[in-house]
């Protein structure tokens, strides 16, 4: 199993580290445009192998896509990160050109690969990869929902005063502060609805804190977060590599599912060896449907800013 991560910044390096530590991939390639940067990150990570007990080979390369040849899974993290006060949508001008070039270069050397998109604005970048490569929809996946759901579960556990292993919950919709749709109605603590434990007001606060989870971290860190995005990607890569058939909310191209067409947005999917094995359509409440439609309108508006 060969995995390529494009972008050796904090998010890309975290992706590579978590994938290697889980020890399911034989090889991880890190690619970056900055001279020597990916090579340095790879060397540093390889020097942790004996300490962390993994045998995955990590190799860095400066912009040489031939090194990525025959990758089973490729992760695109490249692009500029958010700064405080910046929306994900404001990144579109610069990141669209980068993602388009990266995705077509990857496909040239790995025509059968599955692509996971992390670059922001993530739903629109996922849509761009579809348009730029023409790959089947099952082989292009946006990461956002997996990360947003992890942040949702963190906030739920915090509100409940419960171990996070007790908590389950999901966020669908667009990967943006206004577009996320945390499904508080379906969130549970060990199969019991969380509404049995906390007030409606506290649950609403959890919802709002989840939606601004990325912006909160950007304000604290001065840039985008990296540990949780890296962990989210590694979990998705593992599900595909090991054919686990796990459900993740991911950005995928919808063609009528959830009543939406011709856009990528976060919905639950089953991940396995073919990438997206199937889209899971859950029954949404009237309110959830309305929020999902609002989110789709926002994503579509951002898509219109693309030059395809």
Buried (B, 14 or more C-beta within 10 A) or exposed (E): BBBBBBBBBBBBBBBBBBBBBBBBBEBBBBBBBEEEBBBBBBEEBBEBBEEEEBEBBBBBBBEEBEBBBEBBBBBBBBBBBBEEEBBBBBBBEEBBEBBBEBBEBBBEBBEEBBBBBBBBBBBBBBBBBBEBBEBEBBBBBBBBBBBBBBBBBBBBBEBBEBEEEBBBBBBBBBBBBBBBBBBBBBBBBEEEEBBEBBEEEBBEBBBEBBBBBBBBBBEEBEBBBBEBBBBBBBBBBBBBBBEBEBBBBBBBBBEEBBEBEEBBBBBBBBBBBBBBBBBEEEEBEEEBBEBBBBBBEBBBEBBEEBEE
